[in-house]
């Protein structure tokens, strides 16, 4: 395992758990699967129809950071030092639950 991969996995490991959106976007839960890969589970609740929906996306990490692919788009995930903790490009800021 390369040093860059190890550091990237440490960063992902610190993100495991529930995250609440501060922008009204879907709340997310980051977890590590049995295959050793990291995943993002997004939960959205529609008050009008009173239904919730789940979506699961794989998280890829490399030398240039961590990304989640949603459809054909790639969204960068990065730590946010203050005030929340996690930033997902296109979705906004998240704070740990």
C-alpha positions as CSV (number, residue, x, y, z in Angstrom):
1,X,0.0,0.0,0.0
2,X,1.4,3.4,-1.0
3,X,1.7,6.1,1.6
4,X,-0.8,8.3,-0.2
5,X,-3.4,5.5,-0.2
6,X,-2.8,4.9,3.5
7,X,-3.3,8.6,4.3
8,X,-6.4,8.8,2.1
9,X,-7.9,5.8,3.9
10,X,-7.2,7.4,7.3
11,X,-9.1,10.4,6.2
12,X,-12.0,8.3,5.0
13,X,-12.0,6.3,8.3
14,X,-12.4,9.5,10.3
15,X,-15.6,10.3,8.3
16,X,-17.4,7.0,9.1
17,X,-20.7,7.7,10.7
18,X,-23.8,9.8,10.3
19,X,-23.6,13.4,8.8
20,X,-26.4,15.9,8.9
21,X,-26.7,18.5,6.1
22,X,-26.7,22.1,7.1
23,X,-28.0,23.2,3.7
24,X,-31.2,21.0,3.5
25,X,-29.6,18.4,1.2
26,X,-29.9,14.7,1.9
27,X,-28.3,13.5,5.2
28,X,-25.6,11.0,4.6
29,X,-24.0,8.0,6.4
30,X,-20.5,6.9,5.4
31,X,-19.5,3.3,6.1
32,X,-17.0,0.7,5.1
33,X,-18.4,-2.4,3.3
34,X,-17.3,-6.0,3.6
35,X,-15.2,-5.5,0.5
36,X,-13.1,-2.9,2.2
37,X,-14.4,0.0,0.1
38,X,-16.1,3.1,1.5
39,X,-19.7,4.0,0.6
40,X,-22.0,7.0,1.1
41,X,-25.6,6.3,1.9
42,X,-27.8,9.3,1.3
43,X,-31.3,9.6,2.9
44,X,-33.8,12.1,1.7
45,X,-37.3,12.6,3.3
46,X,-40.1,14.3,1.3
47,X,-42.5,15.9,3.7
48,X,-45.2,16.4,1.0
49,X,-45.5,12.7,0.1
50,X,-44.3,11.6,3.6
51,X,-41.8,9.1,2.1
52,X,-38.1,8.7,2.4
53,X,-35.6,7.3,-0.1
54,X,-32.2,5.9,0.2
55,X,-29.3,6.0,-2.4
56,X,-25.9,4.3,-2.0
57,X,-22.8,5.5,-3.8
58,X,-19.2,4.3,-3.8
59,X,-16.5,6.6,-2.6
60,X,-13.2,6.6,-4.6
61,X,-10.0,8.0,-3.2
62,X,-6.8,8.7,-4.9
63,X,-3.8,11.0,-4.9
64,X,-6.0,14.1,-5.6
65,X,-8.6,13.4,-2.9
66,X,-11.8,11.6,-2.3
67,X,-14.8,11.6,-4.6
68,X,-18.3,10.3,-4.8
69,X,-19.8,9.5,-8.2
70,X,-23.5,10.4,-8.5
71,X,-24.8,9.5,-11.9
72,X,-22.2,10.9,-14.4
73,X,-20.9,13.6,-12.1
74,X,-18.0,13.4,-9.7
75,X,-18.3,15.3,-6.4
76,X,-15.2,16.1,-4.3
77,X,-15.3,15.3,-0.6
78,X,-13.0,17.2,1.7
79,X,-12.6,18.0,5.4
80,X,-14.0,21.3,6.6
81,X,-12.1,22.5,9.6
82,X,-14.6,24.9,10.9
83,X,-17.4,25.0,11.8
84,X,-18.9,21.7,10.5
85,X,-16.5,19.0,9.5
86,X,-17.2,17.7,6.0
87,X,-17.8,19.4,2.7
88,X,-19.2,17.6,-0.4
89,X,-19.0,19.8,-3.5
90,X,-22.4,20.4,-5.0
91,X,-24.2,19.3,-1.8
92,X,-22.6,21.6,0.8
93,X,-21.5,21.3,4.4
94,X,-22.2,18.5,6.8
95,X,-21.9,18.2,10.6
96,X,-21.4,14.9,12.5
97,X,-24.5,13.5,14.1
